[in-house]
Amino acid sequence: MEKNERMRILVVDDHDDFRARLAALLGSYPDMDCRAAADADSALRAMEAGPRDVVIMDINLEGAGSPHGATGIDLTRTIKGRWPFTQVLMCTVHEDDDKIFSALKAGATGYILKRAPLPELIEAVHQIHRGESPMTGSIARKVVSSFGVKPLENGEKLTDRERQVLDLLSEGLKAKEIAEKLFLSITTVRSHVRGIYEKLHVQNRVDMLRKTGRAR
């Protein structure tokens, strides 16, 4: 994002109160331009009027403007097909495996539970816009566990510190938490994360988890 350019966000959620509160909160930040949609049709109209950088997506979309049986996962697939550079952050109450992996397969690159504290959700929006893949800790552990433990293709290239950072990333910790745990600056941690991504030839946390299969 260029200096002084506002991050364009779209909140898609059929719960009026949650949608209104979240959109108002995000819109109160000077670096964010936030719109909201209650269903699939209004969400697509908003995207057509001006593509968003980040879409915060609920899984259940039961409004009148959502085709029968359509879900936030279906809408994610449509958005990623038409606007591939838009990042989709799932924000939902669902934490069952089928929905998690269906959302990631559809193109979501982050998955946060609605019960997460608001500061964590705001940070997740910034993370996904930076190219990271924020996930609630319990979701990240489900993802890594599903792939089993398998050897790293380029594991021998990682430094000891990078391996430490990789382990903590796999446990769902954020850069700030890793910095505090390892007594490093957040800038140093992000440098290690970039190094890990480069050495493993991945672009984000989801790809890293898939490739390494690291479990807690």
C-alpha positions as CSV (number, residue, x, y, z in Angstrom):
1,M,0.0,0.0,0.0
2,E,1.4,3.4,-1.0
3,K,2.0,6.0,1.6
4,N,-1.3,7.8,2.5
5,E,-3.3,5.3,0.5
6,R,-6.1,3.8,2.4
7,M,-6.7,0.0,2.6
8,R,-9.9,-0.8,0.9
9,I,-12.0,-3.3,3.0
10,L,-15.3,-5.0,2.5
11,V,-17.1,-6.7,5.4
12,V,-19.5,-9.5,4.3
13,D,-21.7,-10.8,7.0
14,D,-25.5,-11.4,7.3
15,H,-25.6,-10.5,11.0
16,D,-26.6,-6.9,11.0
17,D,-25.2,-5.9,14.4
18,F,-21.8,-7.6,14.0
19,R,-21.5,-6.3,10.4
20,A,-22.3,-2.7,11.5
21,R,-20.0,-2.7,14.5
22,L,-17.1,-4.2,12.6
23,A,-17.5,-1.9,9.6
24,A,-17.8,1.2,11.9
25,L,-14.7,0.1,13.9
26,L,-12.6,-0.5,10.8
27,G,-13.8,2.7,9.1
28,S,-12.7,4.7,12.2
29,Y,-9.1,4.0,11.3
30,P,-7.6,6.7,9.1
31,D,-5.7,4.1,6.9
32,M,-8.9,2.1,6.2
33,D,-11.8,2.6,3.8
34,C,-14.5,0.1,4.8
35,R,-17.7,-0.9,3.2
36,A,-20.2,-3.6,4.2
37,A,-22.5,-6.1,2.5
38,A,-25.1,-8.4,4.0
39,D,-25.3,-11.0,1.2
40,A,-23.6,-12.3,-2.0
41,D,-25.3,-10.0,-4.5
42,S,-24.5,-6.8,-2.6
43,A,-21.0,-8.0,-2.0
44,L,-20.4,-8.5,-5.7
45,R,-21.9,-5.1,-6.5
46,A,-19.6,-3.5,-4.1
47,M,-16.6,-5.3,-5.7
48,E,-17.7,-4.3,-9.2
49,A,-18.0,-0.6,-8.0
50,G,-14.4,-0.7,-6.8
51,P,-12.3,-3.8,-6.0
52,R,-11.4,-4.2,-2.3
53,D,-7.9,-5.1,-1.0
54,V,-9.3,-7.2,1.8
55,V,-12.7,-9.0,2.2
56,I,-13.7,-10.1,5.7
57,M,-16.0,-13.0,5.0
58,D,-18.5,-14.9,7.1
59,I,-19.3,-18.4,6.1
60,N,-23.1,-18.2,6.6
61,L,-24.8,-15.9,4.1
62,E,-28.6,-16.4,4.4
63,G,-29.8,-13.0,3.2
64,A,-32.3,-12.5,0.4
65,G,-29.4,-11.5,-2.0
66,S,-27.6,-14.8,-1.5
67,P,-28.6,-17.6,-3.9
68,H,-30.2,-20.6,-2.1
69,G,-27.5,-22.7,-0.5
70,A,-24.7,-20.2,-1.3
71,T,-22.1,-19.6,1.4
72,G,-19.2,-17.3,2.1
73,I,-17.0,-20.1,0.8
74,D,-18.8,-20.0,-2.6
75,L,-18.5,-16.2,-2.6
76,T,-14.8,-16.5,-1.8
77,R,-14.3,-18.7,-4.8
78,T,-16.1,-16.2,-7.0
79,I,-14.2,-13.2,-5.7
80,K,-10.8,-14.9,-6.1
81,G,-11.7,-16.0,-9.6
82,R,-12.6,-12.4,-10.7
83,W,-10.3,-10.4,-8.4
84,P,-7.3,-12.6,-7.7
85,F,-5.4,-10.0,-5.9
86,T,-8.1,-9.4,-3.3
87,Q,-7.2,-11.1,0.0
88,V,-10.1,-13.0,1.8
89,L,-10.0,-13.3,5.5
90,M,-12.7,-15.7,6.9
91,C,-14.2,-14.4,10.1
92,T,-16.7,-17.0,11.4
93,V,-17.9,-19.0,14.4
94,H,-17.2,-22.3,12.5
95,E,-14.1,-24.2,13.4
96,D,-14.9,-27.7,12.0
97,D,-12.3,-29.2,9.6
98,D,-14.5,-29.3,6.5
99,K,-15.3,-25.6,6.5
100,I,-11.7,-24.6,7.3
101,F,-10.2,-26.5,4.4
102,S,-13.1,-25.7,2.1
103,A,-12.5,-22.0,2.8
104,L,-8.7,-22.3,2.2
105,K,-9.2,-24.3,-0.9
106,A,-11.6,-21.7,-2.2
107,G,-8.9,-19.1,-1.9
108,A,-9.1,-17.6,1.6
109,T,-5.6,-16.9,3.0
110,G,-6.6,-16.2,6.6
111,Y,-9.1,-17.7,9.1
112,I,-10.1,-15.9,12.3
113,L,-12.8,-16.9,14.7
114,K,-15.4,-14.3,15.7
115,R,-14.7,-14.8,19.3
116,A,-11.2,-13.4,18.8
117,P,-10.5,-10.1,20.6
118,L,-11.1,-7.1,18.3
119,P,-7.4,-6.0,18.5
120,E,-6.5,-9.5,17.2
121,L,-9.0,-9.1,14.3
122,I,-7.6,-5.6,13.4
123,E,-4.1,-7.0,13.4
124,A,-5.2,-9.9,11.2
125,V,-6.5,-7.4,8.6
126,H,-3.1,-5.7,8.5
127,Q,-1.3,-9.0,8.4
128,I,-3.3,-10.4,5.4
129,H,-2.8,-7.1,3.6
130,R,0.9,-7.4,4.1
131,G,0.8,-10.9,2.5
132,E,0.7,-13.0,5.7
133,S,-1.9,-15.6,6.5
134,P,-3.3,-14.9,9.9
135,M,-5.1,-17.7,11.7
136,T,-6.6,-18.2,15.2
137,G,-4.2,-20.5,17.0
138,S,-6.6,-23.4,17.2
139,I,-7.2,-23.2,13.5
140,A,-3.5,-23.1,12.6
141,R,-3.0,-26.3,14.7
142,K,-5.8,-28.1,12.8
143,V,-4.2,-27.2,9.5
144,V,-0.7,-28.4,10.4
145,S,-2.0,-31.5,12.1
146,S,-4.0,-32.4,9.0
147,F,-0.9,-32.7,6.9
148,G,1.0,-34.9,9.3
149,V,4.7,-34.6,10.0
150,K,6.8,-34.8,6.9
151,P,10.4,-33.7,6.1
152,L,11.2,-30.2,4.8
153,E,12.4,-30.3,1.3
154,N,14.7,-27.4,2.0
155,G,14.9,-27.9,5.7
156,E,18.7,-28.2,5.7
157,K,18.9,-24.6,4.5
158,L,17.2,-23.1,7.5
159,T,19.2,-21.6,10.3
160,D,18.6,-22.6,13.9
161,R,16.9,-19.3,14.5
162,E,14.7,-19.8,11.4
163,R,13.7,-23.2,12.6
164,Q,12.7,-21.7,16.0
165,V,10.6,-19.1,14.2
166,L,9.1,-21.8,12.0
167,D,8.1,-23.9,15.0
168,L,6.3,-20.9,16.6
169,L,4.6,-19.9,13.4
170,S,3.3,-23.4,13.1
171,E,1.8,-23.1,16.6
172,G,-0.2,-20.1,15.5
173,L,1.9,-17.4,17.2
174,K,2.0,-13.9,15.6
175,A,5.2,-12.0,14.8
176,K,4.9,-9.8,17.9
177,E,4.4,-12.9,20.1
178,I,7.4,-14.6,18.6
179,A,9.5,-11.5,19.1
180,E,8.6,-11.4,22.8
181,K,9.2,-15.2,23.2
182,L,12.6,-15.1,21.5
183,F,13.6,-11.7,22.8
184,L,13.9,-10.3,19.3
185,S,12.7,-7.2,17.6
186,I,9.5,-7.6,15.5
187,T,11.6,-6.4,12.5
188,T,14.1,-9.2,13.0
189,V,11.3,-11.8,13.3
190,R,9.7,-10.6,10.0
191,S,13.1,-10.8,8.4
192,H,13.4,-14.4,9.5
193,V,9.8,-15.1,8.2
194,R,10.7,-13.7,4.8
195,G,13.9,-15.9,4.8
196,I,11.8,-19.0,5.6
197,Y,9.3,-18.2,2.8
198,E,12.1,-17.7,0.3
199,K,14.0,-20.9,1.2
200,L,10.8,-23.0,1.2
201,H,9.6,-21.3,-2.0
202,V,6.2,-20.3,-0.5
203,Q,4.3,-17.1,-0.4
204,N,2.4,-17.2,2.9
205,R,1.7,-19.0,6.1
206,V,-0.9,-21.3,4.6
207,D,1.6,-22.5,1.9
208,M,4.3,-22.9,4.6
209,L,2.1,-25.0,6.8
210,R,1.1,-27.2,3.8
211,K,4.7,-27.7,2.8
212,T,6.2,-28.4,6.2
213,G,3.4,-30.3,8.0
214,R,4.7,-29.0,11.3
215,A,2.6,-30.0,14.3
216,R,2.9,-28.7,17.8
